[in-house]
Amino acid sequence: MSDYAETTNTSSADTGRAGIILAGGRSRRFPTVDKALAPLDGKPLLWHVADSLAPAVDELIVSCRRDQRESFAETLSAFDVRFVVDAIPDRGPLVGLRTALEETTATYAAVLPCDMPAVPAGFLDFLCTRGRNQTGALPEFDGRRQPFPAAVHVRAATAACREAEADGEGVDAFVSQLDPVVVDERTVRAHVEPTAFSNINTHEDLADLRESL
């Protein structure tokens, strides 16, 4: 487990669903602000992601760097959220995911990066339902399997993270190790608009999403 776990508000262990937000990246294409705190409709991207996850899960976990924790706690003060921080930062989203998975007693977890603010809670719930009694569920979109949003079996996903890390691989290898159910694109599009898969990497991406919303 990570050597560092903090709580804001109250937090309790459960055996239901965790919501994991991956937010420890350096946001180098957002040089003026931490991308997680970039505003969309008056709220930071991180807030929107937490707001999407909260109705679908029993606890919220944010994987971030130590230096982000204070500003993120302020941003998410309205949510019951726990923060986990890796002992060694900047090792990528796979390590951040594994750290968060190791800190929950939930059976399943819904996972979103902090730069996907338009995924509806209902779709996250749908993925969790499809992944039940499986290693997880991922959506197909734009003709390929997407790594996020994801619903994963916590123990299976933790093992898949470790296998991918041991091989020096990244998120794609993790998905292959996990071997989840893949929800076909026709079904996905019946549940969500394409904007749900907007991934904010630049200020231009954020401006495009503002326009589409």
C-alpha positions in Angstrom: 0.0 0.0 0.0 1.0 3.6 -0.2 2.8 5.1 2.8 0.4 8.0 2.9 -3.4 8.2 3.1 -5.5 11.1 4.3 -9.1 11.8 4.8 -11.3 14.9 4.6 -14.7 14.8 6.1 -15.6 11.2 7.2 -14.7 7.9 5.5 -15.6 4.4 6.3 -14.6 1.1 4.8 -17.3 -0.8 2.8 -17.6 -3.8 0.5 -19.5 -2.0 -2.2 -18.1 0.3 -4.9 -15.3 2.7 -4.7 -14.9 5.7 -7.1 -11.3 6.4 -8.0 -10.1 9.6 -9.6 -6.7 9.6 -11.1 -5.3 13.1 -10.7 -1.5 12.9 -10.1 -0.3 13.9 -13.6 1.9 17.0 -14.2 -0.4 18.6 -16.8 2.5 19.8 -18.9 0.1 20.9 -21.7 -1.7 23.1 -19.1 1.3 25.3 -18.1 -0.6 28.0 -16.3 -2.8 25.8 -14.0 -3.0 22.3 -12.7 -5.3 20.7 -15.2 -7.5 19.1 -12.5 -8.3 22.7 -11.4 -9.1 24.2 -14.8 -12.6 25.6 -14.7 -15.6 24.3 -16.6 -18.9 26.0 -16.0 -17.6 27.7 -12.9 -16.3 24.5 -11.3 -12.9 22.7 -11.6 -12.6 19.6 -13.8 -11.8 17.6 -10.6 -15.1 18.7 -9.1 -17.1 17.6 -12.1 -15.5 14.2 -12.1 -16.2 13.7 -8.4 -19.8 14.9 -9.0 -20.2 12.2 -11.7 -18.8 9.5 -9.5 -20.4 10.3 -6.2 -24.0 9.0 -7.0 -22.7 5.7 -8.4 -20.3 4.7 -5.6 -20.0 4.3 -1.8 -16.7 6.1 -1.3 -14.5 8.5 -3.3 -10.7 8.1 -3.5 -8.4 10.6 -5.2 -5.0 9.5 -6.3 -2.7 12.6 -6.4 0.7 14.0 -5.6 1.5 15.2 -2.1 1.7 18.9 -3.3 -1.8 18.7 -4.8 -3.6 17.4 -1.7 -4.4 20.8 -0.1 -5.8 22.5 -3.1 -7.8 19.3 -4.1 -9.2 19.0 -0.6 -10.5 22.6 -0.8 -12.0 21.9 -4.2 -13.7 18.8 -3.0 -14.8 20.0 0.4 -18.4 19.2 -0.4 -17.6 15.6 -1.0 -16.7 12.8 1.4 -13.3 11.9 -0.1 -10.1 10.2 0.7 -6.7 11.0 -0.8 -3.9 8.5 -1.5 -0.4 9.6 -2.4 2.4 7.4 -3.8 5.7 7.4 -1.9 7.4 8.0 -5.2 5.5 10.5 -7.5 5.4 10.7 -11.3 5.4 7.0 -12.1 2.2 7.3 -14.2 -1.5 6.5 -14.0 -1.0 2.8 -13.6 0.9 3.2 -10.3 -1.6 5.8 -9.2 -4.5 3.4 -9.9 -2.8 0.5 -8.1 -2.1 2.6 -5.1 -5.8 3.7 -4.9 -7.0 0.1 -5.4 -4.8 -1.1 -2.6 -6.4 1.5 -0.2 -10.0 0.3 -0.6 -12.0 -2.6 0.8 -14.6 -2.2 -1.9 -15.3 -5.1 -4.2 -15.6 -3.1 -7.4 -14.4 0.4 -8.4 -15.4 2.9 -11.0 -12.4 4.7 -12.4 -12.1 8.1 -14.1 -9.1 10.4 -14.8 -9.5 14.0 -13.6 -9.7 15.2 -17.2 -12.9 13.4 -18.2 -15.5 15.7 -16.7 -18.5 14.8 -18.9 -19.2 11.1 -18.1 -22.7 10.8 -16.6 -23.2 9.0 -13.3 -25.8 6.8 -14.9 -23.2 5.5 -17.4 -20.7 4.7 -14.6 -23.5 2.8 -12.8 -24.2 0.9 -16.1 -20.5 -0.1 -16.4 -20.5 -1.3 -12.8 -23.5 -3.4 -13.5 -22.1 -4.9 -16.7 -18.8 -5.7 -14.9 -20.5 -7.5 -12.0 -19.2 -11.1 -11.5 -16.5 -10.3 -14.1 -13.1 -8.7 -13.9 -14.6 -5.4 -15.0 -16.2 -3.6 -17.9 -14.9 -1.1 -20.4 -16.6 0.8 -23.2 -15.8 0.6 -26.9 -15.7 4.0 -28.6 -14.3 5.4 -31.9 -13.7 1.8 -32.9 -11.5 0.8 -30.0 -11.6 -0.3 -26.4 -11.2 2.7 -24.1 -9.3 2.3 -20.9 -11.5 4.9 -19.1 -14.2 5.2 -17.8 -13.8 1.8 -16.3 -15.5 -0.5 -13.8 -13.1 -3.0 -12.3 -13.1 -5.8 -9.8 -10.7 -4.4 -7.2 -8.6 -7.5 -6.5 -8.4 -8.5 -10.2 -7.4 -5.0 -11.2 -4.8 -4.8 -8.5 -3.2 -8.0 -9.8 -3.4 -6.7 -13.4 -1.7 -3.5 -12.4 1.1 -5.4 -10.7 1.6 -7.6 -13.7 1.7 -4.7 -16.1 4.2 -2.8 -13.8 6.4 -5.9 -13.5 6.6 -6.0 -17.3 7.4 -2.3 -17.5 4.2 -1.7 -19.4 1.4 0.9 -19.1 -2.4 1.2 -19.1 -2.9 -0.8 -22.3 -1.1 -3.8 -20.9 -3.1 -3.5 -17.7 -6.3 -3.7 -19.7 -5.1 -6.8 -21.5 -4.1 -8.4 -18.2 -7.5 -7.6 -16.7 -9.5 -9.0 -19.7 -12.7 -7.1 -18.9 -16.1 -7.2 -20.6 -16.1 -4.8 -23.5 -19.4 -2.9 -24.0 -19.9 -2.6 -27.8 -19.9 0.9 -29.3 -23.6 0.7 -30.4 -24.6 0.1 -26.8 -22.3 2.8 -25.5 -23.7 5.4 -27.9 -27.2 4.4 -26.8 -26.3 5.4 -23.3 -24.1 8.5 -23.7 -23.3 11.4 -26.1 -19.9 11.5 -27.6 -19.0 14.4 -25.3 -18.8 11.8 -22.5 -15.5 10.7 -23.9 -14.0 14.2 -24.1 -10.5 14.0 -22.7 -9.1 17.4 -21.7 -5.4 17.6 -22.5 -5.1 21.2 -23.7 -6.8 24.5 -23.3 -8.2 24.0 -26.8 -9.8 20.7 -25.7 -11.4 22.5 -22.8 -12.7 25.3 -25.1 -14.2 22.7 -27.5 -16.0 20.9 -24.6 -17.4 24.2 -23.3 -18.8 24.9 -26.8 -20.3 21.4 -27.2 -21.9 21.5 -23.7 
